[in-house]
Amino acid sequence: MDGRTSLTLGLLLFAAAAPLATVAIAAGPDLEKDSIPTSAGPLEVTFVGHGSLVFAFGGKVVHVDPYGKLADYATLPKAEVVLVTHAHGDHLDAAALAAVRKPETKLVVAPACKGKVEGATLLRNGEAAT
């Protein structure tokens, strides 16, 4: 299982475990959004661009690689979890991270991002965290 498969499975497990509620992602005219029906309610997946995604399920929001040149993250929902896959500027964007974080947001980063974002949890491929 490669890292992207692990990430996808982790997001699906997160979605399955989330409490029931809904969060509407204000997808602008340029953002594609899909809704995947599940037995616990819809999983909304918004493609922001490049490697940037927003998942919403059960009242929880997960941002993946927020990148400010693709969207105005101040207009998108704040995140419970932010995942950063690597340290390139189009994946690790400090301004976009600040726009989607709230004090209790969990930030999970790849090893290449070690020491680059305060308060982040480092997670290697194949590792799990709760």
C-alpha positions in Angstrom: 0.0 0.0 0.0 1.5 3.3 -1.0 1.3 6.6 0.9 -1.6 8.0 -1.1 -3.6 4.8 -0.6 -2.9 5.1 3.2 -4.0 8.7 3.2 -7.2 7.9 1.3 -8.0 5.0 3.6 -7.3 7.2 6.7 -9.6 9.9 5.4 -12.4 7.4 4.7 -11.9 6.0 8.3 -12.1 9.5 9.6 -15.3 10.1 7.7 -16.8 6.9 8.9 -16.1 7.7 12.6 -17.3 11.3 12.6 -20.5 12.2 14.4 -23.5 12.9 12.2 -24.0 16.5 11.2 -23.5 18.5 8.0 -21.0 21.1 7.0 -21.5 23.0 3.8 -18.4 23.9 1.9 -18.9 27.2 0.1 -17.5 26.0 -3.2 -17.0 29.0 -5.5 -17.8 28.8 -9.1 -14.2 27.5 -9.8 -14.2 24.7 -7.2 -15.4 21.3 -8.1 -17.3 19.5 -5.4 -18.5 15.9 -5.3 -20.8 14.3 -2.7 -20.4 10.6 -1.9 -23.3 9.0 -0.2 -22.4 6.9 2.8 -24.6 5.1 5.4 -23.7 7.9 7.9 -24.4 10.8 5.5 -22.7 12.5 2.6 -18.9 12.8 2.3 -18.2 16.1 0.4 -15.0 16.3 -1.5 -14.0 19.6 -2.9 -11.1 19.8 -5.4 -9.5 23.2 -4.9 -6.7 22.6 -7.4 -3.3 20.8 -7.8 -3.0 18.7 -4.6 -5.4 20.8 -2.6 -8.6 19.1 -1.3 -11.3 19.8 1.3 -13.2 16.9 2.9 -16.4 17.5 4.9 -18.2 14.8 6.8 -20.3 14.7 9.9 -19.7 18.3 10.8 -15.9 17.9 10.5 -13.6 19.5 7.9 -10.2 18.2 6.7 -8.0 20.3 4.4 -5.2 18.6 2.4 -2.3 20.8 1.2 -4.1 24.2 1.3 -2.4 26.5 -1.2 -3.4 30.2 -1.2 -2.8 30.8 -4.9 -5.7 28.4 -5.7 -8.5 29.8 -3.4 -9.3 32.3 -0.8 -9.0 30.1 2.2 -10.5 32.7 4.5 -13.8 32.0 2.8 -13.6 28.2 3.3 -14.6 26.4 6.5 -12.0 26.1 9.3 -10.5 22.7 9.7 -10.5 20.1 12.5 -7.5 18.5 10.7 -5.0 19.7 8.1 -2.8 17.3 6.3 0.4 18.5 4.6 1.9 15.9 2.2 5.3 17.5 1.6 7.3 20.7 2.0 7.0 22.3 -1.4 5.5 25.8 -1.3 2.4 24.7 -3.2 1.6 22.1 -0.5 3.1 23.8 2.6 1.7 27.4 2.5 2.0 29.2 5.8 -0.7 31.8 5.0 -3.2 29.2 3.8 -2.5 27.1 6.9 -3.2 30.1 9.1 -6.4 30.9 7.3 -7.9 27.4 7.9 -6.6 26.7 11.4 -8.4 27.3 14.6 -6.8 26.9 18.0 -7.8 23.2 18.3 -7.0 22.2 14.7 -4.7 19.2 14.4 -2.0 19.6 11.9 -0.4 16.4 10.5 2.7 16.7 8.3 5.0 14.5 6.3 8.6 14.0 7.5 9.9 16.6 5.0 7.9 19.2 6.9 9.6 18.5 10.2 10.2 21.8 12.1 8.6 23.9 9.5 5.2 24.3 11.1 4.7 24.9 14.8 2.5 22.4 16.6 2.5 19.9 13.8 2.4 16.1 14.3 4.8 14.2 12.1 3.4 11.1 10.5 5.3 8.8 8.2 3.7 6.5 5.6 2.2 3.5 7.2 2.1 5.1 10.7 -1.2 5.7 12.5 -2.2 8.4 15.0 -5.3 9.1 17.0 
